[in-house]
Structures are given as C-alpha cells and as structure tokens.
C-alpha cells in the first residue's frame, strides 16, 4: 500500500515543477524590454548662411577740429554746445578792432602807392616821346622807366597787404567748416586765444563710420576655409553689414565695408575694418558702441544637427546615432558654429547618418531602437499593438 502513495506524491511534485517552469518562462518573455521608439534626422549636407559678429564703435565721417587763426579776445559763442551746425555758420567771434585798424591802414598805404604809381606813369609817358626825338638822355629815360616799374610793384605789394589784413579780419568770425554735431567748447568767452588755439570739434554724422576689428587667427582660419572650398564669401568684401544698438534694437540702415587693413595691429593682434552707413536721422552717434553683423558668406555642404541632439560630456561633444543593425551608437562630434536652433558639425558625421533627437538620456550603447524620421508618424511597437488587440 505504501508504493502507490509514494508514486502519487512524486507525480504531483513533478507536475508542480513543470508548471512553475512554464510560468517562469512566460514571465521572462513578458519582462523583456521592447525596442525604444526614437526620432531621428538624416544628415543631408547643405549650403547655409555664414555670419560674423563683432564689437564696433561709431565714428564721425569727418572729425574736424575748429581752431582760431588770429589772436584776440573771444567775444561770443554763437551756438549751443552739442547741437548741429551748418557749414558756414558763425560759431565764434574774436575781437576785431585791431584787424579793422590794420585794414584801414592797408587801404591808406595802397592809396599812397597808387598816387606814386600814377605820377611815375605820367612822367614816363612824357619822357618816352622826348627820348625818341633825342630831346632827353638815355639816363632820363631809364630813371623814368625805373620809377614807373617801381611804382607798379609798390601798388601790387600794397594790395597784397590790404588783402592779408582783410583775411585776418575775416578770421575774427570763426565759421563751421562742415555741417555736423559740435562738442563742448574748449575756450570760454572772454579768454585770449592765439593762432591754432582749439575751440571745439565738429563731427559729420551723415554718413557715419563704424569701426570694428577681428583676430588674426580668425582671418587665417577663414582664408584656409576659402582655399579648401568650405566657405564662400562675397566678392570684393560686398558683405551686408547691419548694426545692433546697445538697447538690442537693430539700426534701420544696411552698410557696406569700405576699408579693411592689410596689416595686423601688433598690440592687439587684430585687423581693423570699417563700414559706412547712411545716418539721415542721426541715430548713430560718434563714440557709440554697437554690435556689427556681416552677412553674405556661405558655408558649403555644411552638416547641421538640432542642438537638442548634442550632449556635452567630459570627453567632449557627442550625439546618438542609429546604426545599420537598428541599435543606438554614440558618436563624438566637433561643433564649430551655431545657426539658429542647429549646431554646425565640423567632423564626426557624414551624409546619411541618422541622429537621434529625443529620448537620448535613456539610450545605452547597443540598445535596440525603433527609429522614425522627424516629422513622420511613428509606427506602433509590437507589444503595444498586441496590448491594443
């Protein structure tokens, strides 16, 4: 009677073990992770705009120092400091009394010399016919001619003296050599000024210059990219130059480069350039700091990826790609520029590579993924489809 009971117990244990084994296998199959759905962008090199941005400073188209040209007491200042003046407008008046007297004296001297000249001319006109008739000697004729020519020269000298006196009198009114914006006056009214004394400055605002500079290293890199066909720049530096003001607004005029130095500043290691802008409303002022942007260059066959796809690690930048087996693969890359929401990649990616742009923090090397192109509707995974069924 014991043997049938023992056999029944062994059969029950074996059946229980077989059932547990089946249950564990089913649980293992259900617990396997499905391929992760990810969005990818396929690399397609293309030409993209290349812009350059630098710090700049505005400068007057012409900066003129207004100086006194005669000595005297500064009587009046006829303009408001810091305001615009027109060319030819009287800015300062210097005491004219001594110069008026010099003009009057020169006029009197001219009158005397003209009278002497006229007398010498009349004498010469009388002597010349007599000399032809041998009524007077050669000496008399020569003396009359010398007096006539000397009188003529004295008249010319007196006229020059009068003209110089009139010019000096005119210099007592200091006029604006150009139209523009004045600075603070250097000498106050009532002061004694001498020739070459600085009185004020005038800056011409329309057009206006914006000076900027870029490093020698940047210039060498750009030349190398141009030579190797990676970058194309406008012919004859025909960039479109725009300016951003200190408050963030953009100046409403587009400028052009009209000067670029061919030597490197030994103190700063930079190369100076200058752009010219129309400034009809005077929005740009000399000395104002701005941001200068140059447009018109292109990066040839550039590789770009969205910024969200690029991770920063201790070893540098990397992106996740999907290889031919449909598995995640990290790829080190070199970021060389930024265009809008994209990074420009210098090395690490090639045409046709698929770069992951979402779920990148959940990926592991070799993990299977289900990629779909950005902008397309992702396909449902098999477990999700079975669950829905």
C-alpha positions in Angstrom: 0.0 0.0 0.0 2.9 2.4 0.5 4.3 2.2 -3.0 1.2 3.6 -4.8 1.1 6.5 -2.3 4.8 7.4 -2.9 4.3 7.2 -6.7 1.4 9.6 -6.5 3.4 12.2 -4.4 6.3 12.1 -6.9 4.0 12.6 -9.8 2.4 15.6 -8.1 5.8 17.3 -7.4 7.0 16.7 -11.0 3.8 18.3 -12.3 4.2 21.3 -10.0 7.8 21.8 -11.1 6.8 21.7 -14.7 4.1 24.2 -14.1 6.5 26.6 -12.3 9.0 26.3 -15.1 6.4 27.3 -17.7 5.2 30.2 -15.5 8.8 31.5 -15.1 9.4 31.2 -18.9 6.3 33.2 -19.6 7.2 35.9 -17.1 10.7 36.1 -18.6 9.3 36.6 -22.1 6.8 39.3 -20.9 9.6 41.2 -19.0 12.0 41.7 -22.0 12.3 45.4 -22.9 10.9 46.3 -26.4 13.0 48.5 -28.8 12.7 52.1 -27.7 11.0 54.4 -30.3 13.2 57.4 -31.2 13.0 60.3 -33.6 15.9 60.7 -36.0 17.1 63.2 -38.5 19.1 62.0 -41.5 22.2 64.0 -42.3 22.0 65.9 -45.6 24.8 68.4 -46.1 23.7 71.8 -47.5 24.9 75.3 -48.0 24.0 77.5 -45.1 24.4 81.3 -44.4 27.6 82.2 -42.5 27.5 85.3 -40.4 30.2 87.1 -38.5 29.6 89.3 -35.4 32.0 91.8 -33.8 32.0 94.6 -31.3 32.2 98.0 -33.0 32.3 101.7 -32.3 30.7 104.5 -34.4 32.9 107.4 -35.6 32.1 110.6 -37.5 32.5 110.5 -41.2 34.7 113.6 -40.8 36.1 114.8 -37.4 37.1 118.5 -37.7 38.9 120.5 -35.1 37.8 124.1 -35.1 40.8 126.4 -34.3 41.4 130.1 -34.1 43.6 131.6 -36.8 44.2 135.0 -35.3 45.0 136.3 -31.9 42.4 138.2 -29.8 39.8 138.1 -27.1 37.0 135.6 -27.7 33.9 137.8 -27.5 30.9 135.5 -28.4 30.0 131.9 -28.8 27.0 131.7 -31.2 26.0 128.1 -31.0 24.6 125.6 -28.4 27.2 123.0 -27.4 26.3 119.5 -28.6 23.8 120.8 -31.3 24.0 120.5 -35.0 25.5 123.4 -37.0 25.5 124.1 -40.7 28.6 124.7 -42.9 29.5 128.4 -43.0 27.6 129.2 -39.8 29.4 131.6 -37.5 30.5 129.8 -34.3 32.8 132.3 -32.5 33.6 136.0 -32.7 37.0 137.3 -31.8 37.6 141.0 -31.0 38.1 142.6 -34.5 39.2 146.2 -33.5 42.9 145.8 -34.2 42.2 144.0 -37.5 39.8 146.7 -38.6 42.6 149.2 -38.0 45.0 147.1 -40.0 42.6 147.1 -42.9 42.2 150.9 -42.8 46.0 151.3 -42.6 46.5 149.0 -45.6 43.9 150.9 -47.6 45.7 154.2 -46.9 49.0 152.8 -47.9 47.5 151.4 -51.1 46.2 154.9 -51.9 49.7 156.4 -51.4 51.3 153.8 -53.6 48.7 154.2 -56.3 49.3 158.0 -56.3 53.0 157.5 -56.7 52.5 155.0 -59.4 50.2 157.3 -61.3 52.8 160.1 -61.1 55.5 157.8 -62.3 53.4 156.7 -65.1 52.7 160.2 -66.3 56.4 161.1 -66.1 57.3 158.1 -68.1 54.7 158.8 -70.7 56.2 162.3 -71.2 59.8 161.2 -71.3 59.4 158.4 -73.8 58.4 160.6 -76.8 61.2 163.1 -76.0 63.7 160.3 -75.8 62.7 159.1 -79.3 63.4 162.6 -80.5 66.7 162.7 -78.7 65.4 165.6 -76.5 66.3 163.7 -73.3 69.2 161.5 -72.4 69.2 157.7 -72.0 69.7 158.2 -68.3 66.5 160.3 -68.0 64.5 157.7 -69.9 65.9 154.9 -67.6 65.1 156.8 -64.5 61.5 157.4 -65.6 61.1 153.7 -66.5 62.5 152.6 -63.1 60.2 154.9 -61.2 57.2 153.6 -63.3 58.0 150.0 -62.7 58.8 150.5 -59.0 55.5 152.3 -58.5 53.7 149.5 -60.2 55.3 146.9 -57.9 54.6 149.0 -54.8 50.9 149.1 -55.7 50.8 145.3 -56.0 52.5 144.9 -52.7 50.1 147.4 -51.0 47.2 145.5 -52.5 48.5 142.2 -51.1 49.0 143.8 -47.7 45.4 145.0 -47.8 44.2 141.6 -48.8 46.0 140.0 -45.9 44.5 142.5 -43.5 41.1 141.7 -44.8 41.7 138.0 -44.5 42.7 138.4 -40.9 39.7 140.5 -40.2 37.5 137.7 -41.7 39.2 135.2 -39.3 37.7 137.1 -36.4 34.5 135.3 -37.3 35.1 131.6 -36.8 32.8 129.6 -39.1 31.9 125.9 -39.3 34.0 124.2 -42.0 31.4 121.3 -42.3 27.9 120.6 -41.1 27.7 118.3 -38.1 27.5 117.9 -34.4 29.5 120.2 -32.1 31.3 119.2 -29.0 32.0 121.2 -25.8 33.8 124.4 -26.5 37.4 124.3 -25.1 37.8 128.1 -24.5 35.2 130.2 -22.7 34.1 133.7 -23.7 36.5 136.4 -22.6 39.6 134.3 -22.9 42.6 135.3 -25.0 43.0 133.0 -28.0 46.1 132.7 -30.2 46.5 131.2 -33.7 45.9 127.4 -33.6 44.0 127.6 -30.3 41.4 124.7 -30.2 37.9 126.0 -29.8 35.6 123.0 -30.5 35.1 119.9 -32.6 32.6 119.1 -35.3 31.6 115.5 -36.3 29.8 114.8 -39.5 27.0 112.3 -38.8 25.7 111.5 -42.3 27.2 109.3 -43.5 28.8 107.7 -40.5 31.6 105.1 -39.9 31.5 102.1 -37.7 35.0 100.7 -36.8 35.5 97.1 -35.8 38.3 94.5 -35.8 38.7 90.7 -35.9 41.5 88.5 -34.7 44.4 87.4 -36.9 43.6 83.7 -36.0 40.0 84.1 -37.3 41.3 85.7 -40.5 43.7 82.8 -41.1 41.0 80.2 -40.5 38.7 81.9 -42.9 41.3 82.1 -45.6 42.0 78.4 -45.1 38.3 77.5 -45.4 38.0 79.6 -48.5 41.1 78.0 -50.1 39.8 74.5 -49.3 36.3 75.3 -50.6 34.4 75.0 -47.3 33.4 78.7 -47.3 32.3 81.1 -50.0 32.5 84.9 -49.3 31.1 87.9 -51.3 33.4 89.3 -54.0 35.2 92.5 -53.1 34.0 92.3 -49.4 30.5 93.1 -50.5 29.0 92.0 -47.2 25.7 93.2 -46.0 26.6 95.0 -42.7 24.0 95.5 -40.0 24.3 97.1 -36.6 22.6 96.3 -33.3 22.3 99.1 -30.9 23.1 98.9 -27.1 19.3 98.5 -26.3 19.0 95.5 -28.6 17.3 97.3 -31.4 18.6 97.0 -35.0 19.7 100.1 -36.9 17.4 100.6 -39.9 20.2 101.1 -42.4 22.4 98.5 -44.2 26.0 99.4 -44.5 29.0 98.3 -46.6 32.6 97.7 -45.8 34.8 100.5 -47.3 38.1 99.7 -45.7 40.0 96.7 -44.4 43.6 97.0 -43.2 46.3 94.8 -44.6 48.4 94.7 -41.5 47.9 93.2 -38.1 48.0 95.5 -35.1 51.0 94.4 -33.1 49.4 95.5 -29.8 46.1 93.7 -30.1 46.7 91.0 -32.7 43.7 92.2 -34.7 42.9 93.5 -38.1 40.9 96.7 -38.4 38.0 97.2 -40.7 35.4 99.9 -41.2 31.8 100.0 -42.5 29.9 103.1 -43.8 26.2 103.7 -43.1 23.7 106.3 -44.1 22.6 108.1 -41.0 19.9 110.7 -42.0 18.2 110.8 -38.6 21.5 110.9 -36.6 20.6 107.7 -34.7 24.2 106.6 -34.6 26.5 109.0 -32.7 30.3 109.1 -32.7 31.8 107.0 -29.9 28.7 104.8 -29.6 29.4 101.1 -29.0 27.4 98.6 -31.2 27.4 95.0 -32.4 28.3 94.6 -36.1 27.0 91.6 -38.1 28.3 90.7 -41.5 26.1 88.7 -43.8 26.6 87.3 -47.3 29.1 84.4 -46.8 28.1 80.8 -47.1 29.3 77.6 -45.6 29.5 75.0 -48.4 28.0 71.5 -47.8 27.7 72.0 -44.1 26.5 69.3 -41.7 23.9 70.5 -39.1 22.1 68.8 -36.3 19.5 70.2 -33.8 21.1 71.5 -30.7 18.9 69.1 -28.6 20.7 66.1 -30.1 24.2 67.2 -28.9 25.3 66.1 -25.4 28.3 67.6 -23.5 30.5 65.1 -21.7 33.9 65.2 -20.0 35.3 63.8 -23.3 33.6 66.5 -25.4 30.5 66.7 -27.6 28.7 63.6 -28.8 25.4 62.5 -30.5 23.5 59.3 -30.6 23.1 57.6 -34.0 21.2 54.6 -35.2 23.5 52.1 -37.0 22.6 49.6 -39.7 21.5 47.0 -37.2 19.0 49.4 -35.7 20.9 49.9 -32.5 22.0 53.0 -30.6 25.6 54.1 -31.2 27.3 57.1 -29.5 29.4 59.3 -31.9 31.9 62.0 -30.9 31.5 65.2 -32.9 33.1 68.6 -33.3 30.8 71.6 -33.0 32.2 74.6 -35.0 29.3 77.0 -35.2 25.7 77.7 -34.4 22.9 78.6 -36.8 19.6 79.3 -35.3 18.5 76.1 -33.4 21.1 73.9 -35.1 24.8 73.2 -34.5 27.2 73.1 -37.4 29.3 69.9 -37.1 32.9 70.0 -38.3 33.7 66.3 -38.0 32.1 63.1 -36.8 29.1 62.8 -39.0 28.6 62.1 -42.7 25.8 62.1 -45.3 23.1 59.5 -44.5 23.9 59.2 -40.8 20.8 59.0 -38.6 21.0 61.2 -35.5 18.6 60.7 -32.5 16.9 63.9 -31.3 14.7 62.6 -28.5 14.9 60.0 -25.6 18.7 60.4 -25.8 19.1 60.2 -22.0 17.5 56.8 -21.9 19.8 55.3 -24.6 22.6 52.8 -23.9 25.3 51.7 -26.4 23.9 48.8 -28.5 20.3 49.2 -27.3 17.8 48.3 -30.0 15.7 51.2 -31.1 12.7 51.9 -33.4 13.7 55.0 -35.4 11.3 57.2 -37.3 12.2 60.4 -39.2 11.4 63.7 -37.7 8.0 64.9 -39.0 6.7 61.5 -39.7 4.2 59.5 -37.6 5.9 56.8 -35.5 4.9 53.2 -36.1 3.3 51.3 -33.1 5.6 48.8 -31.4 4.7 45.1 -31.4 3.9 44.8 -27.7 1.8 48.0 -27.9 -0.1 46.5 -30.9 -0.8 43.2 -29.0 -1.9 45.1 -26.0 -4.3 47.1 -28.1 -5.6 43.9 -29.7 
